[in-house]
Amino acid sequence: MVWCVAGSEASLQSSSAVAGLSVDDVADCLRRLHLDAFVESFRQHAVDGDLLSHIDEQMLVSDFAMTRFEAKKLVMFVMHGWRPTHAS
């Protein structure tokens, strides 16, 4: 899977690749996943890729006030490399 991070292409093959993302990279990923509403909260909590890879769906719902659907999107990105596909 190729994910564009901070304006350049970076290959994210697994959740271990997510662990290398900076706080700014995580914010960019949230925007690309249409989770813009959570960017500031993740920044305030200094959520980088390593921390993100250890946050589960329950924490996202209870601590970050995400809906279950929003949390599922983010967990699928972290664990499986999911990203939205758009028609050309």
N, C-alpha and C positions, 0 to 999 in steps of 0.2 A: 504494500500500500504506500502511496506517496501522499504526504500531507504537507501543504505549504505552510511553513512557520516563519514568522517575522519577515515576510517578503521573499524568502528563498525556499527552494524545495529541500525537504529533509525526508529521508526514508524512515518510516516508523514500521518496523517489522513485528513488534510485539509490545506488551506492556512494559518490558524492560527498557525499550526505547523511549517510552513516555517518561520514565524516571529521570532522563537527562534534560527534560525541558525546564527552562527558567520560569520564574513567576510571570514575566512578560509573555513568554511562549504559551503558557497555560491560558492567559487572558486572551491571546489571539485565537487559540483553539476554541475557547468558550464562544467567542464571537462567530467563528465559522460554523459552530454547531447551533447557532441561533439561540444561545444562552447568555446574551448580552447583559441581562438583568443581574447576573451573578458576578460579573467581572470585578466590580468594586469590592464586594465581600471577600472574594478569593484573594484579591490584592491585600486587603486589610489583614487577612489571616496568613499572608505570605505563603500561599499554596503554590509550590513548585511541582514539577513532575514527580519527584520522589514521594512527596507527601500525597499528591493526588492518587498515585498508584496504590496507596494504602487506605484510601477512603472508600467505604462501601456505600451501597444504595441507602441503607438506613441512616447513615450519618448525613448524607446529602439531603435527605428529606427532613430529618429532625434538626440538624444544626445549621443548614443553609436554606431551609424553607423551600426546597425544590418540590415540584409535584413528583409523583412516582414516575411519570412519563419522562420528565426532564432528567431525573436521576438515572433512569434506564439508558437514555441517550448517551450520557457522559460515561457511564460504566461500560457500555458497549464500545465506545471509542477507546477507552483505556485498555480494556481486556482483549478486544478483538479487532481494533483498528477501524471500527465502523465510522463512516462519515456520510453526510447527506449526498445523494447524487441528484444532479439537476439535468433536465433534458437539454440537449444542445440546440 
